[in-house]
Amino acid sequence: MIESLKVTVVVENTARMGVEGVLGKHGFCALIEAKNKDYTVKVLLDAGPSPDVLLNNLKALNLDLSGLDVIVVSHGHYDHTGGLLEALKMVEKPIPVIIHPDGLKPKFSSKPKLRYIGNPFQESDIEAEGGILVKVKSPVTIIDGLTTTGEIERATSYERPESFWTVEDGRYVEDLILDDQALVAKLTGKGLVVITGCAHSGIVNTILHSMKLTGSNRVHAVLGGFHLVDADDERLIQTVERLRELGVEMLRPGHCTGSKAVNLLTNVFGGRCKPLNAGDVIKF
């Protein structure tokens, strides 16, 4: 069980007002510091879209990655991996990089036109910078009480990625983004804290999978990208209703959630919902 958890949002679409020098840029990166009764770890979830914004915001927030223990890649899109090599250079030691095997495939979007949205590097580039690739579909326990979800079970009927493509066995095929994963902390006395990159699996699927994985039926907080930016009204209503049914106590939507969804969540959850910004520091 995790006794204390600190999440610092390094990269987000928007920057927190009043935090000097922090830039907002489309993408996501969070530094997670977790402590259980025996150990403390520092985990970087994603690395933003580019080295420049990562370096700028780390400096503005007075953060040092030299003591980093693990890097987790939520999925293989550029806006989450563009700063990865730069992050590895700052660590200056061999470090596990947890990624689903599909996260290293070529990735494309067909909206509004065909464009490449995958990683801007090769596997060998990660290894050359000291990254030890942990290519797995299964969950990985970082310390007792903190784990990756691994590949997320798709249980709902209304959550499905659209307009994403990849290449498999010489064929151009739809990408269901099976590489999508999240980070889950089981917090003493509070329940789960689920931290997502984009939740391409669906934010409800992500929560349900996290509950099943940890054996916990209490969800204290969910933060990160909910990928509802292109969701129709029916999906938005179903999502919000399910989040209410699950009893989520705190929501911090950001990145790819979309303003329409954020407004709806804020109207329904009131003060329990607050949009995420680069420079935010959330302590549990």
N, C-alpha and C positions, 0 to 999 in steps of 0.2 A: 504493500500500500504506500502511496505517495503522501508524505506529511506536509510538504510545501511545494508549490509550483509557481514559477514566474515565466510569463510569456511576454517577450518584447517583440513588437511588430517592426521589423526592419524595413521591409518593402511592402507597399500597398498602393492602390490606385491613387489615393489621396493622402496628404500629409496632415498630421494633427496641427491645429492652430496653436501658435505659441511655442513650438519647438523649433528653435533656430537652426536653419541649415538643412533640415530634413526635406527631401524631395518626394513627391508623389509620382509614381509611374506604374503603368499597367503591369501587374505581376504580383508575386507574393514571396515573402521570406519571413520566417519568424525564428527567433532564438528562444529555446525552451530550456529552463534550468529547473531540474526536478530533484527532490531529495526524499529518500525513504529513511528508515531507521539506521541503515548501514552505509549508504552511498549517496553521493551527489553527482549528477551528470549534466553536461551541456550538450544539447542536440540542436542542430540547425535543420529546420524543415524548409526545404527549397532554398533557392538562392537568387530569386528575382530574375528580371529579363536581361540584365547586362552587368558587366563588371563596374561600370561607372556609377550607377545608382547604388549598387551594393556598397562599394567603397565609400561613397559620399555619406550614405546614411549611417554606416558603422562608425565613421569618424564623428558625425554630428551627434550621435547617441553615446559616444565614448565607449564603444564596445570593442572587445578584443577577442578574436577567434582562436588565439594560440592555445587556449585550454579546452578547445572543442573535443568531444569524445566520439560523436557520431553525426553523420549527415544522412537525412532521410529525404528521398526524392518522391514527392507525392504522385507524379506522373511525368511523362516525357515531353511536355510542351515547353517551348522556349521561354515563356514568361515565368517559368518556375526553375529553369535550369541555366539560363544565360550567364549567371554569375558563378556557376559551380566551380569552374577551374580557378577563378580568382580566390574563392573561398578556400580551396585546397592549398593554394600558395600561401595563404595567411596562416594556416594551421601548422605547417612546417614539420609534420610528422605523419607516418602512415595512419590512416583513419578509415573505418568502415563507411562505405557509401551504400545504403540500403535502397535497392530499386527493383521493381518488378521486371522480369526479362523483357516484357513488351515495351517498357519505358525506353528501350534503346532502339526500337524500330523507327523507320521513317514515318513521319506523321504530317498529314495535310488537312486543310479545311477547304470546303467547297463554297463557303459563304463569305463575302458576296461573289468571290471568284476563287479559282484554284490557287492556293498558296501553301508554301511549306511552313509548318509551325512546330517542327520537332527540335531536337537538341542541336545546338551549334557546335558539336564536338563528336569525336569517336571514342570508343571504349579505351583505346590506347592512350588517349589524351588524359583521361581520368587517372589511369594507372601511372602515367609519367609524372603526375603531380602528387603521387603518394596515396591516391584513393584506392582502397581495397574494395572492389566491387562485390557486394553481397546480392546476387541476382536470384531472388526468391519470390514465389507466389504466396508463400505462407507467412503468417505473422512472425515477427522477430521481437523477443523480449529484450529490452535495453537494460532495465533494472526491474526488480520486483515492483509491479505497480505501473510500469510504463512500457507500452508495446506499440508496434505498428499493427495495423489491421490486416496487412496482407491483402490479397485479392478479395474484394467485397462482394458478398452474395447479393444478387439482384432479385429482390422479393416483391417489390411493388409493381403495379401495372402501369403507372403513370410517369415513371422516371426512366428515361432512356436517352443516351447521347445521340445527337443527330448532326449530320453534315460533317462528320469526321471520317478520314480515310487513311489507309495505310497500304503497304505492299507485303504480300505473303506468297511465297512460292511462285514469284513472277506474275502475280495477279494483283490488280488494284481493287481492294476490297474495303467494305465499311469497317471503320475502327470503333469498336464498342468501348475502347479505353479500359480494358481489363487491368491495365497497370495502375489505375487510380487506387490510392490507398491514403489512410489518415493515421494520425498519432492519437493514442488514447491513454489517459492517465486515470487511474483509480484512486481517488482522493479520500483519505481517511475522514469519515464522518460526513462526507458531502456527496459522494457518488462519482460519476464519470465526467471528465473534461475531454471533449472530442475536438481535435484541431485538424481542420481540413485544408487542403490546398485549393482544390476546385470542386470536389464532390461530384465529379462526372458520373459516378455510380448512382447519384441521387442522395440528397442530404438525409432523407428518411432512411434509405437503405443503409447509409453509412452509420447512422445511429443504431438501427436495429442490429446490424452486424457487430457493432461495438458492444452492445448489451449482451448478445449471445456469446461473444468471445470472452468477455470478462465475467459473465455470470451475474452482472449487476443490473437491476431494474430501475435505478435512479440515475437520471442525467442532470448533472448540475449545470454544465455549460457546454455550448457548441460555438466555436469561433472559426472564422476563415471564409473561404469562398463557398457559396452554396449553389453556384451555377444555375441560377434561375433567370438570368438576364433575357433569355429568349422564350421563357416559359409562357404558355397561354393561360388564360384565366382559370380554366378547369384545373390545370396542374397546380397553379398557385393556391387555389382554394383547398385542394386536397392536401397539399404539403402543409399549409398552415394549420389545418384541422388536425392532421396527424401529429404535428409538433405539440399542439395543445394536449392531445390525448396522451402523449408520451410524458407529459409533465416536465418538459425542459424548463429549467429555472432561470437560465440566462442565455441570451443570444447575442453574438457579436458578428453580424454578417459583413462581408467585405468583398473585395476583388470582383468576382464574376457574378455576384448575387443580383445586381441590377437595381436601379432606383425604384422601380415599380414594386418589386418584391420587398425591398427594404422598407418602403413606406407602408405596405400592407402589414408586414411583421411588426413594425413600430405601433401601428394602430391597434393591433390585436394584443400585443404583449406589453405595450406601454413602456414603463421604465425598465423592464427586464430585457429590452432590446436596445442596443446602441451600436451604430455603425462603426466599423473598424477603420483605423487610420495608421499610416506609418508614424512611428513615434509613440504609439500607445504602449503602456506597460500594464499588464494585467496580473495581479497577484492573487493566488488562492491559498 
